[in-house]
Amino acid sequence: MAVMPAAVLMILSALLFATMGVTVKLASALYSTGEIVFYRGLVGAATMALLARWQGVHLRTALPGMHFSRSITGVAALMLWFYALGSLPLATAVTLNYMSSVWMALFLLGGAVLLGAARVDGRLVLAVLVGFVGVGLILRPTIAHNQLWHGLAGLLSGLLSAMAYLQVTTLGRAGEPELRVVFYFSFGGLLAGALLASVEGWHGHTPAGAGLLLATGLLATVAQLLMTRAYAIGRPLVNASLQYLGIVFSFGYGVWLFDDPVTALALAGMVLIVLAGVVASRLRSEAAPQSNTPTSES
């Protein structure tokens, strides 16, 4: 069987993540954020456990503290993103979450300043500024529709995702296999989702609702595995750039399925954020060529 090129794997991964955004948005009309996170974690943890058993990867870890910290950050980002997906236009929520690359560039700038670097890369500063101009353009119509809190939740999900990505990189350098990292993240989502759902209240299932929850977990897991493989065999910068196709797919889904409004300001904001993210990924790759972009949605 021919092995698919990394570019094809990344495009499929972006499409599946965008499709997962659709299932989350639809499920939000039937279930609370906690419930969706719980079932996404349940499906993900079960799938990772089966794959780990099949591949002979032990799930026991010598770094429980690092996994705990990564799970808290990643699950919080996931919850905020799912909350934003429930009320924002699909492409808006996805774009705000994709701000993680710009946030990581901001972290890199902050680290350079704290370490007393003689010169700060002006291109990185410009990328960060362009990214936040894009956010402002996207949130301007959002505020008009009384969805400011959802917009801020989406933006914060991108910030926390950036922190989670850095933690995943640290775990990878410590020798933790990807299956183990994703398993503990999914298990953390299962526990946190159950806790939040117990406060919000559990809902009964319908065939359609159960199908949406199962689809959310499966889409996220398969997309994650495709992305993992793409980064293992492809060029990180090309993969990071292709990942932004998720915004294009989400925009198409939003217009097609949810009649999301198309505004010039929002489109301009998305373009600016994509450009800023691609430039930031390139500059981070130059600054730290030995590291790959983490392979997880949060």
C-alpha positions as CSV (number, residue, x, y, z in Angstrom):
1,M,0.0,0.0,0.0
2,A,1.4,3.4,-1.0
3,V,2.1,5.8,1.8
4,M,0.4,9.1,1.5
5,P,2.6,12.2,1.3
6,A,2.8,14.4,4.4
7,A,1.0,17.2,2.6
8,V,-2.0,15.0,1.9
9,L,-2.0,13.8,5.5
10,M,-2.0,17.4,6.7
11,I,-4.8,18.5,4.4
12,L,-7.0,15.5,5.5
13,S,-6.2,16.3,9.1
14,A,-7.2,19.9,8.6
15,L,-10.5,18.8,7.0
16,L,-11.3,16.3,9.8
17,F,-10.6,18.9,12.5
18,A,-12.9,21.4,10.7
19,T,-15.5,18.7,10.4
20,M,-15.1,18.0,14.1
21,G,-15.9,21.7,14.6
22,V,-19.2,21.1,12.9
23,T,-20.1,18.2,15.1
24,V,-19.2,20.1,18.2
25,K,-21.3,23.1,17.1
26,L,-24.3,20.8,16.4
27,A,-23.8,18.8,19.6
28,S,-23.7,22.1,21.6
29,A,-27.5,22.5,21.0
30,L,-28.0,19.1,22.8
31,Y,-25.2,18.9,25.4
32,S,-23.2,21.1,27.7
33,T,-19.6,21.9,27.1
34,G,-18.6,19.5,29.9
35,E,-20.4,16.6,28.4
36,I,-18.9,17.1,24.9
37,V,-15.4,17.3,26.4
38,F,-16.1,14.2,28.5
39,Y,-17.2,12.1,25.5
40,R,-14.4,13.4,23.3
41,G,-12.0,12.4,26.1
42,L,-13.6,9.0,26.5
43,V,-13.4,8.1,22.8
44,G,-9.9,9.5,22.6
45,A,-8.6,7.7,25.7
46,A,-10.1,4.4,24.6
47,T,-8.7,4.7,21.1
48,M,-5.2,5.6,22.4
49,A,-5.3,2.7,24.9
50,L,-6.1,0.2,22.1
51,L,-3.4,1.6,19.8
52,A,-0.9,1.6,22.6
53,R,-1.7,-2.1,23.4
54,W,-1.5,-2.9,19.7
55,Q,1.9,-1.2,19.2
56,G,3.3,-2.4,22.5
57,V,3.6,1.1,24.1
58,H,3.3,1.2,27.9
59,L,1.0,3.9,29.3
60,R,2.7,4.0,32.6
61,T,4.8,7.1,32.9
62,A,7.7,8.4,35.0
63,L,6.5,12.0,34.4
64,P,3.1,12.2,36.0
65,G,3.5,15.8,37.1
66,M,4.3,17.0,33.5
67,H,1.4,15.1,32.1
68,F,-0.9,16.6,34.8
69,S,0.2,20.1,34.0
70,R,-0.1,19.6,30.2
71,S,-3.6,18.1,30.7
72,I,-4.8,21.0,32.8
73,T,-3.7,23.5,30.2
74,G,-4.8,21.5,27.2
75,V,-8.2,20.6,28.6
76,A,-8.9,24.2,29.7
77,A,-8.1,25.3,26.1
78,L,-10.4,22.6,24.7
79,M,-13.3,23.6,27.0
80,L,-13.0,27.3,26.0
81,W,-12.8,26.4,22.4
82,F,-15.9,24.1,22.5
83,Y,-17.7,26.9,24.4
84,A,-16.8,29.4,21.7
85,L,-17.8,26.9,18.9
86,G,-21.3,26.7,20.4
87,S,-22.2,30.4,19.8
88,L,-19.6,31.9,17.4
89,P,-19.6,31.6,13.6
90,L,-17.6,28.4,12.9
91,A,-14.7,30.0,11.1
92,T,-14.4,32.7,13.7
93,A,-14.1,30.2,16.6
94,V,-11.6,28.1,14.6
95,T,-9.5,31.2,13.6
96,L,-9.3,32.5,17.2
97,N,-8.0,29.1,18.3
98,Y,-5.4,29.1,15.5
99,M,-4.0,32.2,17.1
100,S,-1.8,29.8,19.1
101,S,1.1,30.3,16.6
102,V,1.0,34.1,17.2
103,W,0.8,33.6,21.0
104,M,3.9,31.4,20.8
105,A,5.7,34.1,18.8
106,L,4.8,36.5,21.6
107,F,6.2,34.0,24.2
108,L,9.4,33.9,22.1
109,L,9.6,37.7,22.1
110,G,9.0,37.8,25.9
111,G,11.7,35.3,26.5
112,A,14.2,37.3,24.4
113,V,13.4,40.4,26.4
114,L,13.7,38.7,29.7
115,L,17.1,37.2,28.7
116,G,18.3,40.6,27.7
117,A,18.8,39.9,24.0
118,A,20.7,42.6,22.3
119,R,18.3,42.6,19.4
120,V,14.7,41.6,19.1
121,D,13.6,40.2,15.7
122,G,11.5,43.0,14.2
123,R,9.8,40.5,11.9
124,L,8.5,38.6,14.9
125,V,7.2,41.8,16.4
126,L,5.4,42.6,13.1
127,A,3.9,39.1,12.9
128,V,2.5,39.5,16.4
129,L,1.0,42.9,15.7
130,V,-0.5,41.8,12.4
131,G,-2.1,38.8,14.2
132,F,-3.7,41.0,16.8
133,V,-5.0,43.4,14.2
134,G,-6.6,40.4,12.6
135,V,-8.2,39.5,15.9
136,G,-9.6,43.0,16.2
137,L,-11.2,42.8,12.8
138,I,-12.8,39.5,13.5
139,L,-14.1,40.5,16.9
140,R,-15.6,43.7,15.7
141,P,-18.6,42.1,14.1
142,T,-18.7,39.6,17.0
143,I,-19.1,42.3,19.6
144,A,-22.0,43.7,17.5
145,H,-23.8,40.4,18.0
146,N,-23.4,40.4,21.8
147,Q,-20.9,37.5,21.6
148,L,-18.0,39.2,23.2
149,W,-17.5,36.6,25.9
150,H,-17.5,33.8,23.4
151,G,-15.0,35.7,21.3
152,L,-12.7,36.2,24.3
153,A,-13.1,32.5,25.2
154,G,-11.9,31.6,21.7
155,L,-9.0,33.9,22.0
156,L,-8.0,32.5,25.4
157,S,-8.3,29.0,24.0
158,G,-5.6,29.9,21.5
159,L,-3.3,31.3,24.3
160,L,-3.7,28.2,26.4
161,S,-3.2,26.0,23.3
162,A,0.1,27.7,22.7
163,M,1.1,26.9,26.3
164,A,0.0,23.3,25.9
165,Y,2.0,22.9,22.6
166,L,5.1,24.0,24.4
167,Q,4.4,21.5,27.2
168,V,4.0,18.7,24.6
169,T,7.3,19.7,23.1
170,T,8.9,19.3,26.5
171,L,7.3,15.9,27.0
172,G,8.6,14.8,23.6
173,R,12.1,15.9,24.4
174,A,11.8,13.9,27.7
175,G,11.2,10.8,25.6
176,E,7.5,10.4,26.1
177,P,5.8,8.7,23.0
178,E,3.0,10.6,21.3
179,L,0.4,7.9,22.1
180,R,1.1,8.3,25.8
181,V,0.9,12.1,25.7
182,V,-2.4,12.0,23.8
183,F,-3.8,9.3,26.1
184,Y,-3.2,11.3,29.3
185,F,-4.6,14.5,27.6
186,S,-7.7,12.6,26.6
187,F,-8.0,11.0,30.1
188,G,-7.7,14.5,31.6
189,G,-10.5,15.7,29.4
190,L,-12.6,12.7,30.5
191,L,-12.2,13.6,34.1
192,A,-12.5,17.3,33.8
193,G,-15.5,17.0,31.5
194,A,-17.2,14.7,33.9
195,L,-16.7,17.1,36.8
196,L,-18.0,20.1,34.8
197,A,-21.0,18.1,33.4
198,S,-21.9,17.1,37.0
199,V,-22.2,20.8,37.8
200,E,-24.0,21.7,34.6
201,G,-26.2,18.6,34.5
202,W,-26.2,15.6,32.3
203,H,-28.5,15.2,29.4
204,G,-30.2,12.1,28.0
205,H,-29.1,10.7,24.6
206,T,-30.9,10.5,21.3
207,P,-29.5,8.6,18.3
208,A,-28.5,11.8,16.6
209,G,-26.9,13.2,19.8
210,A,-25.0,10.0,20.5
211,G,-23.8,10.0,16.9
212,L,-22.5,13.5,17.1
213,L,-20.6,12.8,20.3
214,L,-19.1,9.6,18.8
215,A,-18.2,11.5,15.6
216,T,-16.5,14.3,17.6
217,G,-14.2,11.8,19.4
218,L,-13.4,9.8,16.3
219,L,-12.8,12.8,14.1
220,A,-10.5,14.4,16.6
221,T,-8.6,11.1,17.2
222,V,-8.1,10.3,13.5
223,A,-7.2,13.9,12.6
224,Q,-4.6,13.8,15.5
225,L,-3.0,10.6,14.2
226,L,-2.9,11.9,10.6
227,M,-1.2,15.1,11.8
228,T,1.2,13.1,13.9
229,R,2.3,11.0,10.9
230,A,2.6,14.1,8.7
231,Y,5.0,15.8,11.2
232,A,7.0,12.5,11.5
233,I,7.7,12.3,7.7
234,G,7.2,15.9,6.4
235,R,8.7,19.3,6.8
236,P,7.4,21.1,9.9
237,L,7.1,24.5,8.3
238,V,5.1,23.1,5.3
239,N,2.9,21.2,7.7
240,A,2.3,24.2,9.9
241,S,1.3,26.3,6.8
242,L,-1.1,23.6,5.5
243,Q,-2.7,23.3,8.9
244,Y,-4.3,26.7,8.3
245,L,-6.5,25.2,5.6
246,G,-8.6,24.2,8.6
247,I,-9.8,27.9,8.6
248,V,-10.8,27.7,4.9
249,F,-12.7,24.4,5.5
250,S,-14.4,25.9,8.5
251,F,-15.4,29.0,6.6
252,G,-16.9,26.8,3.9
253,Y,-18.8,24.7,6.4
254,G,-20.1,27.8,8.2
255,V,-21.5,29.4,5.1
256,W,-22.9,26.1,3.8
257,L,-24.4,24.6,6.9
258,F,-25.0,27.5,9.3
259,D,-25.6,30.5,7.0
260,D,-22.8,32.3,8.8
261,P,-22.5,35.9,7.6
262,V,-19.7,36.8,5.3
263,T,-18.2,40.2,6.1
264,A,-15.2,41.9,4.6
265,L,-13.8,42.7,8.0
266,A,-13.9,39.2,9.3
267,L,-12.4,37.8,6.0
268,A,-9.6,40.4,6.2
269,G,-9.0,39.4,9.9
270,M,-8.7,35.7,9.0
271,V,-6.2,36.4,6.2
272,L,-4.1,38.5,8.6
273,I,-4.1,35.8,11.2
274,V,-3.1,33.2,8.7
275,L,-0.3,35.3,7.4
276,A,0.9,36.1,10.9
277,G,0.8,32.5,11.9
278,V,2.7,31.3,8.9
279,V,5.4,34.0,9.3
280,A,5.6,33.2,13.1
281,S,6.0,29.5,12.4
282,R,8.8,30.2,9.9
283,L,10.6,32.5,12.3
284,R,10.2,30.0,15.2
285,S,11.5,27.3,12.9
286,E,14.6,29.4,12.2
287,A,15.1,30.1,16.0
288,A,14.6,26.5,17.0
289,P,15.1,24.2,14.0
290,Q,15.4,21.1,16.1
291,S,11.8,21.1,17.3
292,N,8.6,20.1,15.6
293,T,5.3,21.7,16.0
294,P,3.3,19.6,18.5
295,T,0.6,17.4,17.1
296,S,-2.5,17.9,19.2
297,E,-5.6,20.1,18.8
298,S,-5.0,21.5,22.3
